[in-house]
């Protein structure tokens, strides 16, 4: 087993949980290197956590990062699409932040290379926090705790650099890797999974094509793909809006399936309300959109197989990270 170890903090993320049985549908798992700028210290994480839960980051002092990323819901918000200041709605469902340290890119479009860059987006976005960064820094510099922490940790005045580094450090500290499935594979606890869950894992990894996009241990391949969600993607065409490349229409980054039972509703727009809805979408093989990924093809499931598959997905739930929030 190999681990990513963050110096200055006790953060251990297993990169290979066990020797998963390979199949013709299995892609090689991807991992990311962590730069020296991302080294964790408890003080930086503490500052980032305070900022993450601070509604003063929004123009009307009502919305914080935690408004759309609630710890109890695996840092999602349980809504179809997220709601920002003054009740404004976004176009997209809130993704989980757990295991964000492993992300090679962020956002559903998969175009930003760092969490530091991502932090800026919701703060300045009109429908989310709608805050001018210069005005925000003036506001937060008046908070003694933040100004003192900036000087102690970063040896500088509180500014956008401090803000983005602190929040991203906190986000990288959010680790979830102790699910029943992890204990079954990593710690060889045969009793960690029920027989139904074991059958579901075999179905997921050997019979179906699920692992092509949701390979263990991260249960995502981090790619932006068109999963055949619609024939017409309407006003949100996914990655197309970044590069204006017609082959990117309908492409959204594949989310991790970890803690999936906590993160409903599903898909980039929250249009599927239950796991059965998601399974039905893939059983049908999705829409016939020209950009639909060739891996999305119809398949059949018996009722017992459907039950086993859902039970397996439930085994990816790990709420041990919640100890710090109780």
N, C-alpha and C positions, 0 to 999 in steps of 0.2 A: 504494500500500500504506500502511496506517496501523498504528501501533504503540502499545501501552500502554507508557509509560516510567515506571519507578519511580525517583524521585530518591533519591540516596544509595546506589544499587546499580546494577549493570549487568544489568538484567533487561529483556529485550525480548520481547514476545509479539505476534506478528502477529495482527491482527484480521481482515484480509482478505488471504488468501494469493495469490489470483489472481481473475480474473473468471470465476467458475464459470458454466457454462451453466445458465440458469434453465429450469425446467420447471413444469408446472402443479402438481407435487407439492412444490415448493420453498417452505419457510417462510423468512421473513426471519431472518437470524441475529441472536442477541441478544448484547449485550456489557454489561459492568457498569462503572460508574464506581468508581474507587478513591479512598477518602477520605484526607485528610491523615494520619489515624491509622495508615494502612497503609504509609506511606513506609518503604522498606527501607534499613537500614544493615547493614553487614557484621557489626558486633558483635552486633546483635540476632539476626541469622540464626545466628551461631555459637553463641550461648547457646541458641537454640531447638533447634538441631541436637543439642547435648549433652543437653538434656532429652528430646528425642525418642527417643534411644537409651539412656536411663537407666532401668534396671529398678526403681530405687528409687521410681518413681512408682506402683508396685503394692504391695499390702499385704504380699505375701510376697517382695518384691524379685526376682521372677522374670520379670515381664512388662513390656515397654516398649511404646511406640507402634510401634516397629520390629518387634515380634513379629508384628503383624498387617499391617504395611506395609513389606515387604521391598524394598529398592531394586532388586535384581536382577529382581524380578517386577513392575516398574512400580509399586512400593509397594502391592502386594496380597500375599496370603500363600499362594496356591496351594491353599488348603483349601476344602472345601465351605462350611463356616461357620467362623468364627474361634474360637480357643480362648483362654480367659483364665486367671486364676489358679486353681490347684488343679484344672486340667483341665476347668473349666466351659466349656460351649459356648454360643455366642451363637445367635441365630436367623438371622443374615444373613451373606452373603458379604462379604468385605472389599473395598471399592471402592478404586480407584487414587486417589492424591493428586496425581498429576502434573497440572499446569495448574489447581491448586485456586484460584489467584488469580482465575480467570475465573468461578467459581461464584457465581451470585446467591443460591443457598440451598445448604445442606449437609444431609447425612443422606439416606437412601433415601426418607424421608417428605417431603423438600423443605420442611421447616418452620422450620429455623433460619437466620436471615439472615446470620450471620457465622461464620468459622472460630474466632474467639475463644470463642463460645458452644459450638461443637462440641467443643473441646478438653476441656471439663469433663465431657462425657458419659461417655466410656470410663473416665476416671479414677475416677468415682464409681459407675459401673455395677457391680452385684454380680457379674455373670458375666464382667466384663472385668478391671478393675484393683482394684475393690472398696476404694478408698481414700477415707477421710474427708478432705475438703479441708483442714480445720483441722490435722489430724494430719500431713498431707503437707507443709504449709508449715513446720511445726515441724521435720520431718525434713530438708527441703531447705535450711532456713536454717543448718543445721549444716555444710553444704558450703561451704567458703570461696570456691570459685570462683563459685558461684551468688550468694552474698551480695555479693561484690565487684562482680560484673557488674551486679547489680540497681542498685547505687548509682551505678556509672559510667554505665550506659546510661539508666536511668530515674529516677535521683536519688531512690530510695526503697528501703526494706527489701524483701527478696525476699518476695513475697506472691502471691496468686492472680492479681492483675492482671498482674504481671510474668510469671508462668508462662504464662498464656494468650496474652499479646501476643508473647512470645518464640517459643513453639511455632508459633503461627499465622504469624508472620513467616517462619520456616523453611519451613513448608508452602507459602507463597506464592512461595518462591524455587525451587520444584521445577517446572522448565519442560521440556517436551518438544515441540519444534516443528520438528525437522529430519529428518523421515522421508523416505523416497524420494518419497512422494506430495507432501510439501511442496516438495521440490527440483524436482519435475516442474512443479508449478503456480507456485510462487513464483519460482524461479530459472530456469524455462524449460529445465530439463535434460531433453530428450526421452528420453535414455538412462537416466534415473533409474528409469523403469518399464519392465517388459517389455510386449510386446504383449498378453499375457494379462491383466496388471494394468490396462492401459489399457482393454481390453474389459470387465473387471470394473467399473471406475469408470463407464464408460458405462452398463452394466447397472444398477449401484447408483443412479446419479443420474438416469437417463432412463427406463428401462423399469419398474423396480420403485418402490415407494413409500418406500424406505429413507430418503431425504433429508427426508421429512416429520418424522421424529423424530431423524435423525442427519445433520443438515445440516453441510457443511463451512463453516468450517475446524475447528470444535470437535467435530463429529460427535456432537452431542447438542443437543436443543432445551431442555434443562434442566427439562422439564415432568415432573410426576408423573402417570403414566397407568397404566391397566390394560391390559396387553398380551395378555390372554387366557391367562395362564400356567396357571390352574386354573379348574375349575368351583366348587370350594370351597377357599378360601384357608386354612382351618384356623385355627391359633392366631395366625398372623401375617397380619393383614388390611391391612397397609400403612398408608397415610395415615389410614385410618379410626381407628386407635388414638390419633391426635392430636386429631381434631376430632369423633369419634363421628358422622360424617356418612355415611350408608349409601352415598351416591354415591362415596365415597372407598374403598370396599372393593376391595382388589386393586390400588390405585394405588401405584406406586413410581417414583422419579425415573429418567428415562432416562439410562443411563450413557454416557459417551463411548466411542467405538469405537477411539480411539487406543491403540496398544500392545495390541490385543485378543488377539493370539497369545500374549502373556505373562501374561494375566490369567485364564486358565481356573482353575476351572470358572465357569460363567456363570449369570446371573439373580440375583435378590435373595437366593435361598436356595442358590445353587451347585448346583442340581439338574441342570443340563445340562453335560455333561463336555467336549464338543468343539464346534467351530464347525459341524460337520455336524449335531449335535443342535440347535443354535440355528437353523440354516437350515431344518431339518425342521419345527421349531415354527412358523416363519412361513410356510413353504410350505403347511402345513395350515390356516393362518389362526387358530391358537390355539383356545382353548376357547370355549364359548358363554356365558360369564359375562355377566350383564346389564350390567355396567359396562365391558365390553371396548371399547376405543377403536375408533371407526368406521373408523379408518385401517388396522386390522389385518384384512386380507382374504386369502383363499387366492390363490396364484399357482403357476405351474409353472416348472420349470427343467430344461434339458437337462443332461446330465453335463458337457458342455464349459462351459456357463454356470456351473454350480456350481463347477467348477475355477477359472474366471476370477474369480468372486466371491470365493472364498477367497484367491486370489492377490492380488486388490486389497486385501483386508483386511490381508494381511501387509505391504503397502506402507505401512501406517500405523504401523509399528514404528520407534521412535527411541530408541536407548539411549545417545545422546551424553551425557545427563545422568549416566551412570555413570562418566564420567571422574573425578569427585570421589570415587568409592568404590573405585577400583582401587589 
